[in-house]
Amino acid sequence: MERFKIHYLGLSVAAREALAQQAGTTRGTLHQVVYGGKRIELGLADCLVALCPPLTLDDMPLTDRAIQQRIVRARAPSPVETIGG
């Protein structure tokens, strides 16, 4: 989380607005993440990671559900484990 905060605070106001728009959120939401301890879902975290290299999901304050989804996503299922497989 600290790396995202440092990255975000290093941006100009215009760059923060552009980041929010590209990520499909608002600058206010990003301020809540940085200052207010707001945790985010995996979709928004994925967007922010893609838009802010070299940040990773480890730098994002994920919700409990997003953490669980990340764990499931990280598993490499065998063909037997896939649904309908």
N, C-alpha and C positions, 0 to 999 in steps of 0.2 A: 504494500500500500504506500509506503513512504516514497518509493521510486516514482509511482504515478503522481503523487502529490508534488514532488520536486519537478517532474516534467511539466505538469499542468501549470504550476505557478510560474514557470519560466516562459510561458507563452504570453503573447500580447492579448489584449481583450479581443481583438479581431480574430486572432488565431484560435482562441478559446471558443468563440462563437462558431467559427468554421468547423472545428473539431466536433462540437456538439451537433451541428447540422449533419455532418457526414456520418456520425454515429447514430443518427436518428433519435436524438434526445435534445434536451435543452441545456443551456449553460447553467441554469439554476440547479438542475439535477446533478451536473458535474461538481458544482460548488458544494452541494450536500454530501457528495461522495468524499470530496477532499477535506471539507471542514466539519461536517456534521456526523460523520461515521455511518453514512448511508451505505448499505450493501447492495450489490447489483446482481441481476440475473446473468446467466451465461451468455445469452445473445448479445447484450450490450458489452459485456466484458470482451467477447470475441471481437467485436467491432473496434473497441478501443485498443486492443492488442494489435490488430491489423493496421490501425492508423498511427500507432505510436511505437514504432520499433526503437529500441530493442526490448520494450516491455513484454512481459509474459503474463499468463494467468496468475502466476504466483504474486504478481504485483497488484492484483485487483482484489478489492474487498467483496468476496462472493457471498451470496445468501446461502443458507444451509442447503436449500434445494439445488442451487447451482453447484455447490461442492459435491453433492451426491451425483449429479449429472456428469460432472467432470470425471469422477471416479469411474463411472460406467463407460464413458466415452474412451477413457484411457485403456480399458481392457481390450485386448485383441481377441475377439470371439473366434472360436473355431467354427467351421461350417456346421457342425452338429448343434452349436449353441444358437445359431441364428434362427429367428422365427421362421417356421415353415421349411427349415432346412433339413 
